[in-house]
Amino acid sequence: MPVDRSDDEPGGETGVGRIDDNEVARAAAAIRDGESVVYPTETVYGLGADATDPAAVERVFELKRRPRDKPLSVAFGSVDAALSLVPASDRAARFARAVLPGPVTVVVDRGDALPGELTGGEPRVGIRVPDHETARALADAAGPITATSANRSGAGSVRRVSDLDPQVRDGCAAVLDGDETPGGESTVVDPDRGVIHRAGPLADEIREWLASEP
């Protein structure tokens, strides 16, 4: 059964500043050059780099001071783009189409197109299609990008560009300012195993989907 999106947390483009297409294009070019950028999502600000480039992924870990055993998720511009790159099962693909775009991270097989540096060598990876026009446009233009919050590991997530850690800001080639974001964390789900690793938005609807869909 489809997930009911009528009671979603506030997100999308509501109340979020419009970012010029040229700014997005410049940020995407920086990502293709191996740089990192800060971008808004329907939850918090994210730190984006080329998710297919092991060196760019390593720099994200370094910038965040994030332990390598804490995997990074990957954002795509569309569900089709995600499913064209990762070898998702039929169940995982159906689930992704039911909940995305939205504040949900879907755990699937990583496959060979995404580097092991993202996940500490583990074979599964989280995929995101944010419910945010700018985030999707950036991922469309740059290719799959890292989807991790733009803060130092252990610090609070960032909802306003003015709250960015100076070292994170200085380490990025571009900062896309979309005003204050709604906050919160995505719900993390492994549909193949029927497990919700982190409950957040849509958790009740997701539990119903997992229980009712083969």
Secondary structure, 3 states (H helix, E strand, C coil): CCCCCCCCCCCCCCCCCCCCHHHHHHHHHHHHCCCCEEECCCCCCEEECECCCHHHHHHHHHHHCCCCCCCCEEECCCHHHHHHHCCCCHHHHHHHHHHCCCCEEEEEECCCCCCHHHCCCCCEEEEECCCCHHHHHHHHHHCCEEEEECCCCCCCCCCCHHHCCHHHHHCCCEECCCCCCCCCCCEEEECCCCEEEECCCCHHHHHHHHHHCC
